Amino acid sequence: MSRVITNTNIIVDDFDFCKSFPKGTFVHFLTHFHSDHYEGLSPLWDYGPIYCSHMTKKFILDKYPKIKNVYSFDFYDRQTI
């Protein structure tokens, strides 16, 4: 099940849906590091940037150290992406 935010290129907690589109089409948000949320993520992930909390970034890079373009931020701070 895709979790694309309507009328955007943002996908939340879904790393399989984007694989049928050109790389870089979507921006990804990972809310937390439970396997049902990061399913589809792999060691060679390069389908687009991933935004998450600092702790979630640590978990991603512990499991998949070669993934690039993982960005973390404080959830209560306003961000421009």
Protein Blocks (a to p, Z undefined) as FASTA:
>chain_A
ZZddehiabdehiaklmmmpcehkaccddfbacfklmgoiafklcfbccdddfklmmmmm
mmmmmbghiacddfkbccdZZ
